[in-house]
């Protein structure tokens, strides 16, 4: 009996073994894809850390320079570079570990603080004017009283002095014009039962020691810092929000990164809905991405329970949100 030639077709595997082989191959392919995906994420993360670290170091070197080399133009350039770093971070959050995100956010805050210190050292104080009307309605209600003049106010002296602001007022309706605040650093401090309208685009916004106030602000190019406020309503778009020691406040928010709260309680959040003429130009001037709004993504530094939302903040129910601001 002749044996079949060795050059003939390879015998077909039994069906059971064939299925097992196909499953094995699929598992090998799945692991390869996971490995490739992890490699891509690591490559992207490494690229971000490299670019971010080099640019941060370059900015720190500029800020550490001596006057008059570090003049107004250099500080304006640094402000733009910090904003671009913030945008790089925002665009990279989808693949960065949470630890890297927080580290980068803290580094951006330190850069912004150092920038403000240099502005205080190198630039003369800018005077400003604002319109003031005596407030006749509770916070949040419209007022039709006749405008009256009021003296200019300057923010409280601090190591990181903003360029303009309002301080130490009570029971008033206050305005600052777009040309007064455009790309400047603005501070609101020690206000009681006031309504403040900032129809423009600040570089940064500092809010400290407010009680019973309503603050409406246009797009902020970088960060908003809220500290030691109670029973207030805030509405603004920004790159980053950091809130400290604040209680019983509502935020109507557009934020392109994740908001951060610390030592806070009973905070409520809803999407930004306020508008005014030329707000689109202010969005463009601030460089904010209107398609990205993380208003309900809040990191509580006092709440570390994984997978469990912090009890210190919540979302405003839709039926309770303000839709008409006038």
Residue, then its C-alpha position, 0 to 999 in steps of 0.5 A: x500500500x502506497x503512502x500519500x506523498x509528502x507533497x500533498x495537502x496538509x491534513x485539516x485540524x479537527x473542528x474543536x482544535x481549529x476553534x481553539x487555535x482561532x481563539x488563541x490567535x484572537x487572544x494574541x492579537x488582543x494582547x498585541x493591540x493592548x500593548x500597542x495602545x499602552x505604548x501610544x499612551x506612554x509615548x503621548x504622556x512622555x511627549x507632554x511631560x517633556x514639552x511641558x517641563x521644558x516650557x515651564x523651565x523656560x518661563x521660570x527662567x524669564x520670571x527669575x530675570x532682573x529688571x529692566x530686562x524683564x519688562x512689560x512686553x516680556x511679562x505679556x509674552x509670559x502670560x501668553x506662554x502660560x495660557x498655551x501651557x494650560x491649553x496643552x494640559x487641557x488637550x492632554x487630559x484624556x490620556x494623562x494620569x490624574x497625578x500628572x494632571x494635578x502636578x501640572x495644574x499646581x505648577x501652572x498656579x505657581x507660574x501664574x502667581x510668580x507672574x503676578x509678583x513680577x507685574x507688581x514689582x515692574x509695573x506701576x499700579x493702574x488706576x481704574x474707574x467703575x460705575x456704581x449704583x446704590x442697590x435697592x433689591x436683594x442679591x440676584x434681582x435686577x435694579x433700575x436705579x439711577x447711576x451715580x459716581x463713586x471713587x476708584x477703589x484699589x485691591x488690597x495690597x498682597x504679594x501677588x497684586x492684581x492690576x485692578x479690582x473692587x474692595x470693601x463695598x457693601x450693598x451696591x451694583x458695580x460695573x467694570x467696563x471691558x476696556x478696563x479689565x481686558x487681559x488684566x488681572x482682576x481682584x474682588x475682595x471684601x464685598x458684602x451684598x453686591x452685584x458685580x458685572x465684569x463684561x470683558x475678558x480678564x487674564x485671571x480673576x481673584x475672588x476673596x472674602x465675599x458674602x451674599x454677592x452675585x458676580x457675573x464675569x466674561x471669559x477668563x483667559x487662565x484661572x479663577x481663584x475663589x477663597x473664603x466666600x459664603x452665600x454667593x452666586x458666581x458665573x464665568x467661563x475659564x481655563x481653571x477654577x480653584x476654590x478654597x474655604x468657600x461654603x453655600x455658593x452656586x457656580x454657573x460654570x464653563x471650565x475647560x479643565x477640571x474644577x478643584x475645591x478644597x476645604x469647601x462645603x455645600x457648593x452647587x454647579x450648573x453650566x454657564x448660561x449668562x451672555x452679553x454683547x460681544x461675548x464671542x469676541x471675548x471667548x476668542x480673546x481668552x482662547x477658551x474652547x467653547x466645545x469643552x465644558x467640564x462644569x460637573x467634573x469637580x475634584x475635591x482635595x478633601x475627599x479621596x474615596x475612589x469611585x464615590x462622589x464628594x458630599x461637598x458639592x452637587x449639581x443644581x437641578x435643571x428646574x432650579x437653574x437660572x435661565x434669564x439673567x436680566 
